[in-house]
Amino acid sequence: MAFLNSMVWTGISFLFFTAMVAIVSSIKTKGDDLESAEGYFLAGRGLPGVVIAGSLLLTNLSAEQLVGLNGQSWLTNMSPIAWEVGSMFTLLVLAYYFLPRYLKMGAMTIPSLMEQRYGLKTKTMFSLVIVIMYSILNLPVILYSGAVVFENIFDISGMFHLTKFTAIAILCVIIGIIGGCYAIFGGLKAVAVSDTINGVGLIIGGLMIPFIGLAVLSKELGNGTGIVDGFMYLIKTDPTKMNAVSAWNAPEPEVPWPLIITGMFFNNLYWWCTNQSFVQRSLAAKSLKEGQKGAIFCGFLKCMGPLYLVLPGIIAFYLPSIQEKLAAADSSAIDFAYPALIAAIVPKPVLGFFAAVMFGAILSSFNSVLNSASTMFTLDLYRSSINPKASDVHCVKIGKIYGTIAGIIAIIISPFVMYANGITTFLNSMSQFVSLPVLCTVLGVFMFRRLPKYTPILITVINVVIYGAFLLIAPCYPGTDNPIHYLYAQAVLFPVLMLIMWFLNKFKAEEEFIVPNAGVVDLTPWKYRHVVAIIGLILAVSIYIFFSPIGIAA
């Protein structure tokens, strides 16, 4: 009876929070323009800074982050915080460098910006590649990671006597259908509003986990009953586990320290400054001032990431009640550490709220990426190459049709991600085939005014060949059997590609390109951006010092 009551409370709290998000999103978007391309795909260019910050965070933060990064820290140490704290630096680059230029040009998508500089062929190439990548890589990974969380929290397979694969497949279908409804029928505004609400819930729910976990850890080990006791146990037992500054030749999924300022930085530049699903929120800003607020505020939210995206994995490593369960798991245990921790420590009456928060985070990333894929397919492929005379109403209809097809494809592929060991590493390493060419191509628009129009195709071919060879050869660190981290390849390839572009701009120069001013939004910058940015930089550096050999990892 007690078990039944707890499940009832779990179900009620889950349904209440989930329904609340849907209702508020519906009210906030009621009467909005969903017939024009700008209204549907860019929320009418009217998003304020707070909404942009929340939507940026939730677009990036989903179950694959919660599951993947905590799994990495469970296996290694605190070095995965590079994916979070390091984002502060690149979000400042977005606010100061990329966003003013994007808004000045009035870009609706990154490929449309490329077309202004390099022509239709470049836009079509990148649009096609990115749309395919979103459909067969990003969306399936998001669905799978979300399904893993719910399978491990609620034991769906055990409850209904199903195999793990079948349970995950069913969950992928459910999450995919509900998430698709936001993106397909509500447009970007519905996505952004739901993101903001879910963001508040995720911060509350996510921050709850490490504190509960530390208290449970200290109690199970008989080392006290408080949060401080649990944290002191982590520090005293093995300080190196709390270290975020790994050796230069540390194996994956650790992040070697030189990559924090090289390969990781270049990778984050792509995601935060040139990736369509992220940047689309900033492109929808009502002004440069609000866009800069959103980007910088999001940087502060990312600095909180280590508390709920990395530290719980460390706690799971030491918690006796789940150590045996994870030790007995197969090679995919890295992706089950966080869900196992949730199932073990969260009180049943609160579990429903946390599940709803997780569900919102999963939906957020899924519908954000799906909306971006629909935007690029419709505006950058269909309207440009198939039906240039298509009206806005027709384009919105096509976007909904494509969104439905892409969602179905993602649902079909998603269960098979189970066989990729470590979802975060898998997703990030595969995306590198596209990330640097996109980043360098966009930088070329602003930095090199006389580049030949064939430059993007050339650097894309060079990147794919060299990076593909790197993955196939899988070279190891000298004197070890550990493969060199894939971000080292990015650390080398980025300056190489930029040098090639510099050479072409100087010695193969074509007609000069001047960045146009479309005059679509107010370009007055935020008055307090410098002060807030300096505080953000100090915070990011302080976090690294704290989790280092000169801090608690001594």
C-alpha positions as CSV (number, residue, x, y, z in Angstrom):
1,M,0.0,0.0,0.0
2,A,2.8,2.4,0.8
3,F,4.4,1.7,-2.5
4,L,1.1,2.3,-4.3
5,N,0.6,5.6,-2.4
6,S,4.1,6.8,-3.3
7,M,3.6,6.0,-7.0
8,V,0.3,7.9,-6.9
9,W,1.9,11.0,-5.5
10,T,4.8,10.6,-8.0
11,G,2.3,10.5,-10.8
12,I,0.2,13.4,-9.5
13,S,3.2,15.7,-9.1
14,F,4.6,14.7,-12.5
15,L,1.3,15.4,-14.3
16,F,0.7,18.7,-12.4
17,F,4.0,20.3,-13.3
18,T,4.0,19.0,-16.9
19,A,0.4,20.2,-17.4
20,M,1.2,23.6,-15.9
21,V,4.1,24.1,-18.4
22,A,1.8,23.3,-21.3
23,I,-1.0,25.5,-20.1
24,V,1.2,28.5,-19.4
25,S,3.0,28.1,-22.8
26,S,-0.4,28.0,-24.5
27,I,-1.6,31.1,-22.8
28,K,1.6,33.1,-23.5
29,T,1.5,32.2,-27.2
30,K,-2.3,32.7,-27.7
31,G,-3.0,35.1,-30.5
32,D,0.7,35.2,-31.7
33,D,1.5,35.3,-35.3
34,L,2.2,31.7,-36.4
35,E,1.5,32.2,-40.1
36,S,4.4,34.4,-41.1
37,A,7.9,32.8,-41.3
38,E,9.4,35.4,-38.9
39,G,6.6,34.9,-36.4
40,Y,6.7,31.1,-36.5
41,F,10.5,30.5,-36.8
42,L,11.8,33.6,-34.9
43,A,9.0,34.4,-32.5
44,G,8.4,37.7,-34.3
45,R,11.9,38.9,-33.1
46,G,10.5,39.8,-29.7
47,L,12.2,37.6,-27.1
48,P,13.5,39.4,-24.0
49,G,16.8,38.7,-22.3
50,V,15.5,36.5,-19.5
51,V,13.6,34.2,-21.9
52,I,16.6,34.0,-24.2
53,A,18.8,33.0,-21.2
54,G,16.4,30.3,-20.1
55,S,15.9,29.0,-23.6
56,L,19.6,28.9,-24.4
57,L,20.3,27.0,-21.2
58,L,17.5,24.5,-21.8
59,T,18.3,24.0,-25.5
60,N,21.8,22.9,-24.3
61,L,20.8,21.2,-21.2
62,S,18.9,18.0,-21.6
63,A,19.0,14.4,-20.4
64,E,22.0,13.7,-22.5
65,Q,23.9,16.3,-20.5
66,L,22.6,15.2,-17.1
67,V,23.2,11.5,-18.0
68,G,26.3,12.0,-20.0
69,L,28.4,14.4,-17.9
70,N,27.5,12.8,-14.6
71,G,28.4,9.5,-16.2
72,Q,31.8,10.9,-17.2
73,S,32.5,12.2,-13.7
74,W,31.5,8.9,-12.2
75,L,34.1,7.2,-14.4
76,T,36.8,9.9,-14.1
77,N,36.9,13.1,-12.1
78,M,35.6,16.7,-12.1
79,S,37.2,17.6,-15.4
80,P,33.9,17.4,-17.4
81,I,33.0,20.8,-15.8
82,A,34.9,22.2,-18.8
83,W,31.7,21.7,-20.9
84,E,29.8,23.9,-18.4
85,V,32.1,26.5,-16.9
86,G,34.0,26.9,-20.2
87,S,30.8,28.0,-21.8
88,M,31.0,31.3,-20.0
89,F,33.9,32.4,-22.2
90,T,32.2,31.6,-25.4
91,L,28.9,33.1,-24.4
92,L,30.7,36.4,-23.9
93,V,32.1,36.0,-27.4
94,L,28.6,35.5,-28.6
95,A,27.4,38.7,-26.8
96,Y,30.3,40.9,-27.8
97,Y,31.3,39.7,-31.3
98,F,28.8,37.4,-33.1
99,L,25.4,38.7,-31.9
100,P,25.9,42.4,-33.0
101,R,26.9,41.2,-36.4
102,Y,24.1,38.6,-36.7
103,L,21.4,41.2,-35.7
104,K,22.9,43.8,-38.0
105,M,22.6,41.5,-41.0
106,G,19.1,40.5,-40.0
107,A,19.9,36.8,-40.3
108,M,17.1,34.3,-39.7
109,T,19.4,31.2,-40.0
110,I,23.2,30.7,-40.0
111,P,23.0,29.2,-43.6
112,S,21.1,32.2,-44.8
113,L,23.9,34.4,-43.5
114,M,26.4,32.2,-45.4
115,E,24.4,32.7,-48.6
116,Q,24.8,36.5,-48.4
117,R,28.6,36.1,-48.3
118,Y,29.3,32.9,-50.3
119,G,26.3,32.2,-52.4
120,L,23.5,29.6,-52.7
121,K,25.7,26.5,-53.0
122,T,27.4,27.1,-49.7
123,K,24.1,27.6,-47.9
124,T,22.6,24.5,-49.5
125,M,25.6,22.4,-48.6
126,F,25.7,23.3,-44.9
127,S,21.9,23.3,-44.6
128,L,21.6,19.8,-46.0
129,V,24.5,18.5,-43.8
130,I,23.2,20.1,-40.6
131,V,19.6,19.1,-41.1
132,I,20.7,15.5,-41.7
133,M,22.9,15.6,-38.6
134,Y,20.1,17.0,-36.5
135,S,17.7,14.3,-37.7
136,I,19.9,11.2,-37.4
137,L,22.3,12.2,-34.6
138,N,21.2,15.0,-32.2
139,L,17.5,14.2,-32.0
140,P,17.9,10.4,-31.5
141,V,20.5,11.0,-28.8
142,I,18.2,13.4,-27.0
143,L,15.3,10.9,-27.1
144,Y,17.5,8.0,-26.0
145,S,19.1,9.8,-23.1
146,G,15.6,10.9,-21.9
147,A,14.3,7.4,-22.2
148,V,17.2,6.0,-20.1
149,V,16.4,8.4,-17.3
150,F,12.8,7.4,-17.1
151,E,13.6,3.7,-17.5
152,N,16.0,3.8,-14.6
153,I,13.8,6.0,-12.3
154,F,10.6,4.2,-12.8
155,D,11.9,0.7,-13.9
156,I,9.4,0.6,-16.8
157,S,10.9,-2.7,-18.0
158,G,10.5,-4.4,-14.7
159,M,7.0,-2.9,-14.1
160,F,5.6,-4.2,-17.4
161,H,8.0,-7.2,-17.9
162,L,9.7,-5.8,-21.0
163,T,13.3,-5.9,-22.2
164,K,15.4,-2.8,-21.6
165,F,15.5,-2.1,-25.4
166,T,11.7,-2.4,-25.7
167,A,11.0,-0.1,-22.7
168,I,13.4,2.5,-24.0
169,A,11.9,2.3,-27.5
170,I,8.4,2.9,-26.1
171,L,9.6,5.9,-24.0
172,C,11.3,7.3,-27.1
173,V,8.0,7.2,-28.9
174,I,6.1,9.0,-26.1
175,I,8.8,11.7,-25.6
176,G,9.1,12.2,-29.3
177,I,5.4,12.7,-29.9
178,I,4.9,15.2,-27.0
179,G,8.0,17.1,-27.8
180,G,7.1,17.3,-31.5
181,C,3.8,18.9,-30.6
182,Y,5.5,21.9,-29.1
183,A,7.9,22.5,-32.0
184,I,5.5,21.6,-34.8
185,F,2.3,23.4,-33.6
186,G,3.6,26.1,-31.4
187,G,6.7,27.5,-33.2
188,L,9.7,29.1,-31.5
189,K,7.7,31.2,-29.1
190,A,6.1,28.1,-27.5
191,V,9.4,26.4,-27.3
192,A,11.1,29.4,-25.7
193,V,8.3,30.0,-23.1
194,S,8.2,26.3,-22.1
195,D,12.0,26.4,-21.9
196,T,12.0,29.3,-19.4
197,I,9.4,27.6,-17.1
198,N,11.2,24.3,-17.3
199,G,14.5,26.1,-16.7
200,V,13.3,27.3,-13.3
201,G,12.1,23.8,-12.4
202,L,15.3,22.2,-13.6
203,I,17.5,24.5,-11.5
204,I,15.4,23.8,-8.4
205,G,15.3,20.1,-9.1
206,G,18.8,19.7,-10.3
207,L,20.4,21.6,-7.4
208,M,18.3,19.4,-5.1
209,I,20.2,16.3,-6.1
210,P,23.7,16.9,-4.9
211,F,22.6,18.2,-1.5
212,I,20.3,15.1,-1.0
213,G,23.1,12.9,-2.3
214,L,25.7,14.3,0.0
215,A,23.4,13.8,3.0
216,V,22.5,10.2,2.0
217,L,26.2,9.5,1.4
218,S,27.3,10.6,4.9
219,K,24.4,8.6,6.4
220,E,25.1,5.4,4.6
221,L,28.9,5.5,5.4
222,G,28.2,6.3,9.1
223,N,30.3,9.4,8.6
224,G,27.7,11.8,9.9
225,T,24.3,12.9,8.7
226,G,24.9,16.3,7.1
227,I,25.7,17.7,3.7
228,V,29.0,19.1,4.9
229,D,30.0,15.6,6.2
230,G,29.3,14.1,2.9
231,F,31.3,16.7,1.0
232,M,34.2,16.4,3.4
233,Y,34.2,12.6,2.7
234,L,34.6,13.3,-1.0
235,I,37.6,15.6,-0.4
236,K,39.4,13.4,2.1
237,T,38.8,10.0,0.5
238,D,40.4,10.8,-2.9
239,P,41.2,14.4,-3.6
240,T,42.1,13.6,-7.2
241,K,38.5,12.6,-7.9
242,M,37.6,16.3,-7.2
243,N,40.2,17.6,-9.6
244,A,39.0,19.4,-12.7
245,V,42.5,20.0,-14.2
246,S,43.5,16.7,-15.7
247,A,46.9,15.8,-17.1
248,W,47.7,16.8,-20.7
249,N,47.6,13.1,-21.8
250,A,44.5,12.1,-19.8
251,P,42.3,9.6,-21.6
252,E,38.7,10.2,-22.7
253,P,36.3,11.1,-21.3
254,E,38.5,13.3,-19.1
255,V,39.3,16.7,-20.5
256,P,43.1,17.4,-20.5
257,W,44.0,20.8,-19.2
258,P,45.4,22.2,-22.5
259,L,42.1,21.6,-24.2
260,I,40.3,23.9,-21.8
261,I,41.8,26.9,-23.6
262,T,42.2,25.4,-27.1
263,G,40.1,22.5,-28.5
264,M,37.3,22.9,-25.9
265,F,37.1,26.6,-26.5
266,F,36.9,26.2,-30.3
267,N,34.2,23.5,-29.8
268,N,32.2,25.7,-27.6
269,L,32.5,28.6,-30.1
270,Y,30.7,26.4,-32.6
271,W,27.9,25.3,-30.3
272,W,27.2,28.7,-28.7
273,C,28.0,31.1,-31.5
274,T,27.2,29.3,-34.8
275,N,25.0,26.3,-34.0
276,Q,21.5,27.0,-35.4
277,S,19.6,25.4,-32.6
278,F,21.4,27.6,-30.0
279,V,21.8,30.8,-31.9
280,Q,18.2,30.9,-33.1
281,R,17.1,32.1,-29.6
282,S,19.5,35.0,-29.8
283,L,18.5,35.8,-33.4
284,A,14.9,36.2,-32.1
285,A,16.0,39.0,-29.6
286,K,13.9,42.1,-29.6
287,S,17.1,44.2,-29.5
288,L,20.9,43.8,-29.2
289,K,20.6,44.8,-25.5
290,E,18.2,42.0,-24.7
291,G,20.3,39.5,-26.8
292,Q,23.4,40.4,-24.8
293,K,21.6,40.1,-21.5
294,G,20.4,36.6,-22.5
295,A,23.8,35.4,-23.6
296,I,25.6,36.7,-20.5
297,F,22.9,35.6,-18.0
298,C,23.1,32.1,-19.6
299,G,26.8,32.1,-18.9
300,F,26.1,32.5,-15.1
301,L,23.6,29.7,-15.3
302,K,26.2,27.5,-17.0
303,C,28.6,28.2,-14.1
304,M,26.1,26.5,-11.8
305,G,26.3,23.4,-14.0
306,P,29.0,21.5,-12.1
307,L,26.7,21.2,-9.1
308,Y,24.0,19.2,-10.9
309,L,25.8,18.0,-14.0
310,V,29.1,16.7,-12.6
311,L,29.1,16.5,-8.8
312,P,26.2,13.9,-8.6
313,G,28.4,11.5,-10.7
314,I,31.1,11.7,-8.0
315,I,28.5,11.1,-5.3
316,A,27.2,8.1,-7.3
317,F,30.7,6.7,-7.4
318,Y,31.0,6.5,-3.6
319,L,27.4,5.8,-2.7
320,P,27.3,2.2,-1.3
321,S,23.6,1.5,-2.2
322,I,24.3,1.8,-6.0
323,Q,28.0,0.8,-6.3
324,E,27.1,-2.8,-6.6
325,K,24.4,-2.2,-9.1
326,L,26.7,-0.1,-11.3
327,A,29.6,-2.5,-11.0
328,A,27.4,-5.3,-12.2
329,A,26.2,-3.3,-15.2
330,D,27.6,-3.8,-18.7
331,S,29.8,-1.3,-20.6
332,S,26.9,1.2,-20.7
333,A,27.1,1.8,-17.0
334,I,28.5,5.2,-17.6
335,D,25.1,6.2,-18.9
336,F,23.2,4.7,-15.9
337,A,25.1,6.3,-13.0
338,Y,22.9,9.4,-12.8
339,P,19.5,7.7,-13.2
340,A,20.6,5.1,-10.6
341,L,21.5,7.9,-8.2
342,I,18.1,9.6,-8.7
343,A,16.2,6.4,-8.1
344,A,18.2,5.7,-5.0
345,I,18.1,9.0,-3.2
346,V,15.1,11.1,-4.2
347,P,12.1,10.8,-1.9
348,K,9.1,9.3,-3.7
349,P,6.7,12.3,-3.1
350,V,9.3,14.5,-4.7
351,L,10.2,12.1,-7.5
352,G,7.3,13.1,-9.6
353,F,8.3,16.8,-9.6
354,F,11.9,15.8,-10.5
355,A,10.6,13.5,-13.2
356,A,8.5,16.3,-14.6
357,V,11.5,18.7,-14.5
358,M,13.6,16.1,-16.3
359,F,10.8,15.5,-18.8
360,G,10.7,19.3,-19.5
361,A,14.4,19.4,-20.0
362,I,14.2,16.5,-22.5
363,L,11.3,18.0,-24.4
364,S,13.1,21.4,-24.4
365,S,16.2,20.1,-26.2
366,F,14.2,17.9,-28.5
367,N,11.7,20.5,-29.6
368,S,14.4,23.2,-29.9
369,V,16.5,21.1,-32.2
370,L,13.4,19.9,-34.1
371,N,12.3,23.6,-34.6
372,S,15.8,24.6,-35.8
373,A,15.9,21.6,-38.2
374,S,12.4,22.6,-39.6
375,T,13.6,26.2,-39.9
376,M,16.6,25.4,-41.9
377,F,14.9,22.8,-44.1
378,T,12.1,25.2,-44.9
379,L,13.9,28.5,-45.4
380,D,17.4,27.3,-46.5
381,L,16.5,24.3,-48.6
382,Y,12.8,24.3,-49.7
383,R,12.3,28.1,-50.2
384,S,15.8,28.6,-51.7
385,S,16.2,25.5,-54.0
386,I,12.8,23.9,-54.5
387,N,10.1,26.6,-54.4
388,P,11.5,30.1,-54.3
389,K,8.0,31.7,-54.7
390,A,6.5,29.9,-51.7
391,S,4.5,32.1,-49.4
392,D,5.0,32.4,-45.7
393,V,1.9,30.4,-45.0
394,H,3.0,27.6,-47.3
395,C,6.5,27.6,-45.8
396,V,5.1,27.3,-42.3
397,K,3.0,24.3,-43.5
398,I,6.1,22.7,-45.1
399,G,8.0,23.3,-41.8
400,K,5.4,21.4,-39.9
401,I,5.4,18.5,-42.4
402,Y,9.2,18.3,-42.2
403,G,9.2,18.5,-38.4
404,T,6.8,15.5,-38.3
405,I,9.0,13.5,-40.7
406,A,12.2,14.3,-38.8
407,G,10.6,13.4,-35.5
408,I,9.5,10.0,-36.8
409,I,13.0,9.3,-38.1
410,A,14.5,10.3,-34.7
411,I,12.1,8.0,-32.9
412,I,13.0,5.1,-35.1
413,I,16.8,5.6,-34.7
414,S,16.9,6.6,-31.0
415,P,16.7,3.1,-29.2
416,F,19.7,1.9,-31.1
417,V,21.9,4.7,-29.5
418,M,22.0,2.2,-26.6
419,Y,24.9,0.5,-28.4
420,A,27.0,3.6,-28.4
421,N,29.2,3.6,-25.3
422,G,29.0,7.0,-23.6
423,I,26.4,9.3,-25.3
424,T,28.0,12.6,-24.6
425,T,31.4,11.5,-26.0
426,F,29.6,9.9,-29.0
427,L,27.6,13.0,-29.9
428,N,30.4,15.5,-29.4
429,S,33.0,13.5,-31.3
430,M,30.7,12.9,-34.3
431,S,29.6,16.6,-34.5
432,Q,33.3,17.6,-35.0
433,F,33.0,16.7,-38.7
434,V,30.7,19.7,-39.1
435,S,31.6,22.1,-36.2
436,L,34.8,23.6,-37.4
437,P,33.8,24.2,-41.0
438,V,30.7,26.0,-39.9
439,L,32.6,28.0,-37.3
440,C,35.3,29.0,-39.7
441,T,32.9,29.8,-42.5
442,V,30.9,32.2,-40.3
443,L,34.1,33.8,-39.0
444,G,35.2,34.2,-42.6
445,V,32.1,36.4,-43.2
446,F,33.3,38.9,-40.6
447,M,37.1,38.6,-40.5
448,F,38.1,38.1,-44.2
449,R,36.3,40.4,-46.6
450,R,37.9,39.1,-49.9
451,L,37.6,35.3,-49.5
452,P,36.9,33.3,-52.6
453,K,33.3,31.9,-52.6
454,Y,34.6,28.3,-52.8
455,T,36.4,28.6,-49.5
456,P,33.7,26.9,-47.3
457,I,33.7,23.8,-49.5
458,L,37.5,23.6,-49.5
459,I,37.9,23.8,-45.7
460,T,35.0,21.4,-45.2
461,V,36.7,18.8,-47.4
462,I,40.1,19.3,-45.6
463,N,38.4,19.0,-42.2
464,V,36.5,15.9,-43.0
465,V,39.5,14.1,-44.5
466,I,41.9,15.0,-41.7
467,Y,39.5,14.5,-38.8
468,G,38.2,11.3,-40.4
469,A,41.7,10.0,-40.7
470,F,42.4,10.9,-37.1
471,L,39.4,8.9,-35.9
472,L,40.4,5.9,-38.1
473,I,44.0,5.8,-37.1
474,A,43.2,6.6,-33.4
475,P,46.7,7.6,-32.5
476,C,47.7,7.2,-28.8
477,Y,49.6,9.4,-26.4
478,P,53.3,8.7,-26.4
479,G,54.2,5.7,-24.2
480,T,50.5,4.8,-23.5
481,D,47.6,2.8,-25.0
482,N,45.2,5.7,-24.5
483,P,43.9,7.3,-27.7
484,I,44.6,11.0,-28.1
485,H,41.5,13.1,-27.1
486,Y,39.4,14.0,-30.2
487,L,39.5,17.7,-29.1
488,Y,43.2,17.8,-29.7
489,A,42.4,17.3,-33.4
490,Q,40.2,20.4,-33.1
491,A,43.0,22.3,-31.4
492,V,45.2,21.7,-34.4
493,L,42.6,21.9,-37.2
494,F,41.1,25.3,-36.2
495,P,44.3,27.3,-36.6
496,V,45.2,25.3,-39.8
497,L,41.8,26.2,-41.4
498,M,42.1,29.8,-40.3
499,L,45.5,30.0,-41.9
500,I,44.2,28.6,-45.1
501,M,41.5,31.2,-45.1
502,W,44.0,34.0,-44.4
503,F,46.1,32.8,-47.3
504,L,43.1,32.7,-49.7
505,N,42.0,36.1,-48.6
506,K,45.4,37.6,-49.2
507,F,46.5,35.8,-52.4
508,K,43.3,34.6,-54.0
509,A,41.2,37.7,-53.1
510,E,37.9,38.4,-54.8
511,E,35.5,41.3,-54.6
512,E,35.3,42.9,-51.1
513,F,32.2,42.0,-49.0
514,I,30.7,44.6,-46.7
515,V,28.5,43.4,-43.9
516,P,25.1,45.0,-44.6
517,N,22.8,46.6,-42.1
518,A,19.3,45.2,-42.4
519,G,17.9,47.5,-39.7
520,V,15.5,44.9,-38.2
521,V,16.2,45.6,-34.5
522,D,17.8,48.2,-32.3
523,L,21.5,47.7,-32.1
524,T,22.2,49.7,-29.0
525,P,24.4,47.5,-26.7
526,W,23.6,46.7,-23.1
527,K,24.9,49.5,-20.8
528,Y,26.1,47.2,-18.0
529,R,27.6,44.4,-20.2
530,H,31.2,45.1,-19.2
531,V,30.7,45.0,-15.5
532,V,28.6,41.8,-15.6
533,A,31.0,40.2,-18.0
534,I,34.0,40.8,-15.7
535,I,32.1,39.3,-12.8
536,G,31.3,36.2,-14.9
537,L,35.0,35.8,-15.9
538,I,36.1,36.0,-12.3
539,L,33.4,33.4,-11.3
540,A,34.5,30.9,-14.0
541,V,38.2,31.2,-13.1
542,S,37.4,30.9,-9.4
543,I,35.5,27.6,-10.0
544,Y,38.5,26.1,-11.7
545,I,40.8,27.2,-9.0
546,F,38.5,25.6,-6.4
547,F,38.4,22.2,-8.2
548,S,42.2,22.1,-8.8
549,P,45.4,20.9,-7.0
550,I,45.7,24.4,-5.5
551,G,42.1,24.1,-4.2
552,I,40.2,21.1,-2.7
553,A,42.0,18.6,-5.0
554,A,45.3,19.1,-3.3
